[in-house]
Amino acid sequence: MFPFLRTAWRRLRRRVDRYRTSRLPELEVREAYACLADVYPPEAHNPFMRLEQAAVLDLVPDVAGKAVLDVACGTGRYLKILRGRAAACVVGVDLSIEMLRRTCAPGSVARGDLRALPVAGERFELVTCGLAVGHVVELDAAIAEMARVLVPGGTLVYSDFHPSAFQQGRARVFRVGDRAFAVEHHPHLPEAHRAACRAAGLEIEEMRDVFSETGPRFPAVLTVRARRRP
């Protein structure tokens, strides 16, 4: 295919994808995950999830013998991985009781909002959070809560659906049977992540744009590793 035809084809595909996405209903977070719970496995089950998980785990430090909290744990994919890496204590928090009921990973779980975690302060040496901060408007509150439960010097590793992908009209689309929908999402620019971490007493060690590995390349995931100041 000639280069100009390839470029035109990609632009057409993006327009079609944007049109299809704009016509999908967007469900509030609790409703969406209540619908998904029965079909949401405790593992990275599609190319996007595998891309995100590999990027997050590349930033996770050694957890052997450490206390770890996974925020928005869902059905427990990161709980299972972190326990398998010999973490001494693994705890998960999620807003959806339906997702928690499907959690079969080792460790304790509790229902809670990432903006008000039901956890004592300075409790964990590592906090992880996969693809959840975009579900809330209040990024500052979410980052502040995750920083609060870290011990001084502890590490936060989290991911978000990349704001550039959202601006291009892309979305995380889910299908349950013959029903398709998107989940409530609020894009946060890199500057907002930096400001939220700074306000929470966190020093960002790495912020990465993770690009799709299939089809036209685009920034699909934003990952952040930050350390709580002593």
N, C-alpha and C positions, 0 to 999 in steps of 0.2 A: 504494500500500500504506500502511495506517495505520502511524504511528510505532511503536506497541507491537508490531504484527505484524512490522515490519522488525527490531526489536530481538530478538524471540523467534526469528526466522529466523536471525539472525546467531549467536545463542547456540547454536542447534541445529547450525548448520554447524561451529562451533568444536568442539562435542562430537564430532561425526562425524569431523572431521579428527583430533582427538586420539585417538579410538579407532582409526582406521585407522593412524596413525603408531605407536601403541603396539604394534600387531601386526606391524610390519615388523621384519625382522632388522637389527641394527646391526653393520656390518662394521668390523673394525679398519682403521686408515688405509691401511696398505700393501695389504691385500687389496682394499679398496674401489677405490682408484685404479688398481690393476692391472686390475680389471674394467672401469673406465671409460675407460682410456687410448685404446682404439680408436675411441671415439665422442665423445671430448672435444675439441672444436675450439679453436683458439687465438684465441678471441674470446668476447665476452659473448653466450651463445647462448639466453638465456631472460630473462623480465622481471626476475627477482630478480638475475641477474648484471648486467644492464644498469643496474639501480638501484644496485647496489654499485659498479660501475665508474665511473659518473658521479659518485658521492659521493667516491670515492677521488681521481679525477683533479681534482676541484674543490679538493682540498687539496694536490696536488702542485705544488711550486714550479717555476720555470723550470729545465730540466735541460740546456740547451744548453751543450756543452763540459764537462759534468760526468761523474764516474764514478758509476754507479748499480748497485745490487744489488736484484734482485727475489727475495725469499725465498718458497719454495713456488710457484715459477714455473709449475708444471704444463706445459702444452703451449705456453706462451709468449705469452699474450695481452698482458701488461704489458710484456714484453721488446719486442714489436713496436711498441707505442705509444711507449715511451720512446726507442727508437732513432729512430722517426719524428719525435720532438721534438728531435732533434739531440744526444742525449747522446753524449759522447765514448767512453765505455766502458760496456757493458751486460753484466752477468753475472747468471745465474740459478742458483738452488740449489733442488733438490726432493728429497724422500725417495724418490719413486717412479721407479725406473729405466724402467718402462714408459711413464710420462708423458714423461720426458726424451727417450726414443727417438722420440716423436711431435713433439717441439719442432722447428719449422721457422723460428722467429724468428731474426733476426740476433743475434750475441753468443755468449759462452761460457757453457756450462752445466756443472754438477757435481752429483753426488749428495751429499746431506747432510741432517742433521737440523737443524731450526731451533733446537734447544737446544744444538747443537754445530756451528756453521757452519765449513766447511772453507775459511776465508778469514782472511787476516791482519788484525790490528787496525788501526783508523784508516785504512781504505782507501777508503771511499766517502763521497760528499757527500750522497747520498740512498739510503735503503733503503725499499723498499715490500714489503708483505706482504698479500695478499688472502685473507681468509676461511680462515686457517690456524691462528691462535693458539688457537682453540677446539678444535683436535684434540689438544691436549696439556693435561695436568693442570698442569704446571709453567709457568704464565704468567710468573713472575718470571725463570725461566731463559731463556725465549724472548726476552723483552724485553731482558734483559741482554746476550744474544748479539748482537742487532741493534744495540744501543747500542755494543757493543764495536767493531764494524767501521765505525762512523761516525767521520769526522774530527770534531774539536772544532768545534762550530757546525753540524754536519751535521743533516739532517732525516730523521726516521722518519715514514712515513705507512702506516698499516695499518687493516684492517677486521676485523670479527668478526660472526658471526651474533648478532643482538641477544639478550642474556640474557632479556629480557622475552618475546620470541617463544618461546624455549625453554620458559620457565615456563608459557606458555599451551598447551603441548603441540605446538607447531609444530616442524618439523624440515626440514632440507634432504634431500629425497627424490630419489633417482636411479633411473632405469629403463634397463636394458640388455636389449633384447628384451622378453621377458615377465617379467623379473625386476625386482623393486623392492626397494630397501633404503635405509637411512640410513647415514651415516658416523659413526664414533665422534666424540662431541662432549662437551666439558666447558664449561659456561657460566661466564663470568667477569663478575662485576658491575662496574659503572663504578668502584666504590671499589677493586677489585682492580687495574684498569688504572692508576688513579692511583698506587697504592702501588708497583706494579711499575716504572712509569716513574720515579718519585721515587728508588727504590732503585738504578736503573740510571744515575742522573745525567742524566736527561732532564727537560726542562721541557715540560709539555703546553701547546701553544698553542691547540688546538681539540679538543673532543670533541663529536661530533654524533650525535643519534638520527635515523636516516633512516627515514622511514615508507613503507610500501607505497603504491603508486599505483593498485592495482587491488583490487577487493573491499573488505571491511571494513578500514579503516586500522589498522595496528598498527606498532610499531617493529620494522623488519625487520633493519636493519644498524646496527652501532655503528662509527663511524670516529674515528680519532685521528691528530692530527699533533703531533709532539713534536720538540724540538730538543735536541741534546746540548750540555750546558753547556761553554763553553770551558775 
